[in-house]
Amino acid sequence: MILSLHSFALAAPLDLSGECLLLVELLLPRNGIARKTALKEVRLSKGKASFARAPFYERGLLKEKLDGPVGLKVSITRPLKHPELAQFMRQLWATGLESSGELLSSSLLRYTPFDDVVEEASEQVADRIAEEPALIAEGGLDLDSERLSAGEIRIPLKLLSTLRSSRGLALSQQREKRKSASQTYKKGRLVGEIALHLEL
């Protein structure tokens, strides 16, 4: 199975222009493997992105053999302007590199192939993202490898926590006015959809 990005669409309050991180997880893809992950930076314009004509290296996510029931989960961060995302990535990679450095030193003693070290380090970085409060919405599906067919898979995205947004109001406006005009978006609210392409 090859999984790739097809399109991305977010609604209020996440219909922003900027860059977000997309975390895709295959849970229990086959015996002996608990999880496979892919982390992708996605550039959005007013909450939307299309990968229909993008080269494979920009849209490709995972290539994996599946066996039996499988969980597919996607999570995203809030769309950020480039400097904010760069700062978040620096913090994230700092913790990931620290972990992979420890892995590297112990793995070399056991003569483990370097590919395994890189894969394990990326899993730890994905774990770190999953623990960060920066994840704002997620969705998932249950799949059965016996009944899968090639084509498009659509996954609705729901808020992980309640948000208040005063977007469109100037910071110079009185705090009370901004507070009264802000809108609340409840946890579990549908805020978008991601479409993935599946090849068998």
C-alpha positions in Angstrom: 0.0 0.0 0.0 1.2 3.5 -0.8 -0.5 6.4 0.9 -0.1 10.0 -0.4 -1.7 13.4 0.1 -4.5 14.5 -2.3 -6.0 17.6 -0.7 -6.5 19.5 2.5 -9.3 21.9 3.5 -9.8 23.6 6.8 -12.8 25.7 8.0 -13.1 28.4 10.7 -11.2 29.0 12.9 -8.4 27.2 11.1 -8.9 28.5 7.6 -5.7 30.5 7.7 -2.7 30.9 5.4 0.5 29.5 6.7 2.3 26.2 7.3 1.1 23.3 9.5 2.5 20.0 10.4 0.6 16.9 9.4 1.2 13.7 11.4 -0.1 10.5 9.8 -0.1 7.2 11.8 -0.8 3.6 10.8 -1.6 1.8 13.9 -0.8 -2.0 14.0 -0.2 -2.3 10.2 1.1 -5.9 10.6 2.3 -8.3 13.2 5.3 -7.1 15.2 4.9 -3.5 14.1 2.9 -1.2 16.5 3.0 1.9 14.4 4.3 3.6 11.3 4.4 7.4 11.1 4.9 10.2 8.6 5.5 13.8 9.4 4.9 16.4 6.6 5.0 20.2 6.5 2.0 21.5 4.5 1.6 25.0 3.1 -2.0 26.2 3.2 -3.6 29.2 1.5 -6.8 30.2 3.4 -6.9 26.8 4.9 -6.6 24.9 1.6 -4.0 22.9 -0.3 -4.1 20.6 -3.3 -1.5 17.9 -4.2 -3.3 16.5 -7.3 -0.5 17.8 -9.6 2.4 17.7 -7.1 5.3 15.3 -7.6 5.4 12.2 -5.5 8.2 13.5 -3.2 5.8 16.3 -2.1 2.7 14.2 -1.5 4.1 10.8 -0.6 3.5 9.7 3.0 3.8 5.9 3.7 4.6 2.7 1.9 3.7 -0.3 3.9 2.4 -3.9 3.7 -0.8 -4.2 5.7 -2.2 -7.3 7.4 -5.7 -7.5 9.0 -7.4 -4.5 10.7 -5.4 -1.2 10.7 -6.0 2.1 12.3 -5.3 5.3 10.3 -5.0 8.5 12.2 -4.1 12.0 11.1 -3.4 15.0 13.3 -2.5 18.6 12.5 -1.0 21.7 14.1 -2.5 25.2 13.8 -1.4 26.9 10.5 1.5 29.1 11.5 3.5 31.8 9.7 6.9 30.6 8.7 8.9 32.1 11.6 6.5 30.6 14.2 6.7 27.2 12.5 10.5 27.4 12.2 10.7 28.0 16.0 8.4 25.1 16.8 10.4 22.8 14.5 13.7 23.9 16.1 12.4 22.9 19.5 11.0 19.7 18.2 14.1 18.6 16.3 16.3 19.6 19.3 14.4 17.0 21.4 14.4 14.5 18.5 18.1 14.9 17.9 18.9 14.5 21.5 16.9 11.3 21.6 18.4 10.0 18.3 21.9 10.8 19.7 21.3 8.5 22.6 19.9 5.9 20.2 22.9 6.2 17.9 25.5 5.7 20.6 23.7 2.6 21.9 22.9 1.2 18.5 26.5 1.4 17.2 27.5 -0.8 20.1 25.0 -3.4 18.9 25.9 -3.0 15.2 22.3 -2.2 14.3 21.9 -1.0 10.7 21.7 2.8 10.5 18.3 2.7 8.8 16.8 1.2 12.0 18.3 4.1 14.0 16.8 6.7 11.7 13.4 5.1 11.8 13.4 4.8 15.5 14.5 8.5 15.9 11.7 9.6 13.6 9.2 7.5 15.7 10.4 9.4 18.8 10.0 12.7 17.1 6.4 11.7 16.1 5.8 10.7 19.8 7.1 14.1 20.9 4.6 15.9 18.5 1.8 13.7 19.8 2.6 14.9 23.3 2.8 18.6 22.3 -0.2 20.8 22.9 0.4 22.2 19.4 -1.8 19.5 17.9 -5.1 21.2 17.3 -7.3 18.8 15.3 -7.3 15.1 14.4 -9.4 12.4 12.7 -9.1 8.7 11.9 -10.5 5.6 10.3 -10.6 1.9 10.8 -9.4 0.0 7.7 -9.4 -3.7 6.8 -6.5 -4.8 4.6 -8.7 -7.5 3.1 -11.4 -5.0 1.9 -9.2 -2.1 0.8 -9.6 -0.7 -2.7 -7.5 1.9 -4.5 -8.8 5.4 -4.5 -9.4 8.4 -2.3 -9.9 8.2 1.5 -11.5 11.2 3.2 -10.9 11.8 6.9 -12.8 14.5 8.8 -10.8 16.6 11.3 -12.2 17.6 14.7 -10.9 20.0 17.3 -9.0 18.5 20.2 -10.0 21.2 22.6 -12.3 24.2 22.8 -11.0 27.4 21.2 -11.9 31.1 21.4 -11.1 33.2 18.3 -11.2 36.9 17.9 -9.8 36.9 14.4 -10.6 39.9 12.3 -10.5 42.3 15.3 -7.6 44.7 15.7 -5.4 44.3 18.7 -5.8 48.1 19.3 -9.6 47.6 20.0 -10.5 47.5 23.7 -10.0 44.1 25.3 -13.7 44.0 26.4 -14.9 44.5 22.8 -12.6 41.8 21.5 -13.7 39.4 24.2 -17.4 40.0 23.6 -16.9 39.7 19.8 -14.8 36.5 20.0 -16.4 33.2 18.9 -16.1 29.9 20.8 -15.5 26.7 18.9 -16.2 23.6 21.0 -14.1 20.6 21.3 -15.1 17.9 18.8 -16.3 20.5 16.2 -15.7 19.5 12.6 -13.1 22.0 11.3 -12.0 20.4 8.0 -11.1 17.3 6.0 -8.1 15.7 4.5 -8.2 13.6 1.4 -5.5 10.9 1.0 -4.9 8.7 -2.1 -4.4 5.0 -1.7 -2.6 2.8 -4.1 -2.4 -1.0 -3.7 
